[in-house]
């Protein structure tokens, strides 16, 4: 596939690894006879390592077929996370390296997870936008603290620590944004 035909979201091979194209910037020179160049922002799969790359319009990429399968977390076997495909019940074994630093956002019986596959091999996990977690430790609820901007630290049932509003108490379920790691509301 030519660089000029590459679109955002495509998965391509570069330097022997799989990368997803997140941004493309087209640069047209002002001088006659100049080549159009494309600046790509690529993120490795797995790992989310950023790479910036400039190519001419006729340079080529090898496109990789990335398949996303809706899955549910089943259980953890030692360090390995086991997810089950919601359609054909295939089990996918994901190592901590494939899951990345968002392992604290894995919740049982929650839809919205997608196992990413290349050639039927799991290479990553896409998380739902937000997940429900339970507050296990925080300062006591402040009476009368309704919609204030002030927050307090809270430890959640998966061990992650976030800032929550002052009116949140222990044992309450809260939504946590998996992208930012911030409080999103009560469940």
C-alpha positions, 0 to 999 in steps of 0.5 A, a space after each residue: 500500500 502506498 503512503 498516499 493511500 494510507 488512512 488513520 486507523 490502518 495497521 502497518 508494518 514498519 521495522 518488523 513491528 505492527 503500528 497503528 496510524 494515528 495521525 497523518 500530515 500532508 506536506 506539499 513543497 512550494 518549489 516545482 518538481 518537489 515531492 509530496 511528503 507524508 508525516 505519520 504518527 504511529 503507535 506500536 501494537 502492543 506497547 503504545 510506543 510513539 514513532 514519527 515517520 516521514 515518507 514520500 507519496 510513492 513509498 510503500 507500507 505493508 498493511 496488516 489485517 488487525 481483527 478486533 474480537 469482543 471479549 469478556 474477562 473470565 479469570 486470571 491464571 497466575 499472571 495471565 489474563 484469560 478473556 473469552 470471545 463473546 461470539 464463539 467462546 474462544 479463550 485468549 490468554 493475554 500476558 501482562 505485557 499485552 495488557 499493559 499498564 491498564 490491568 487495574 481496569 479489567 473487571 469481570 462480566 463487563 462488556 466493551 473489551 476487544 482482544 486485538 488479533 493479528 494472524 489469530 494471535 492476540 497482540 493487545 487489548 482495547 479497553 472500554 471507555 470507562 469501568 465501574 470500580 468500588 471505593 475500598 478506602 477514602 476519607 469519610 464522606 463530608 456532609 453537605 459537600 455536593 458539587 464542589 470541585 475539591 477532591 480526595 484520594 480514594 483506593 479502589 478494589 483493583 488497587 488503583 488510586 484516583 481523586 474522587 469528590 468529597 461526597 463519595 464514601 467507602 463501598 460506593 461504586 464509581 465510574 473510572 475513565 480508562 484513558 485518563 484514569 479519572 473519576 467519571 461519576 457514580 454507578 
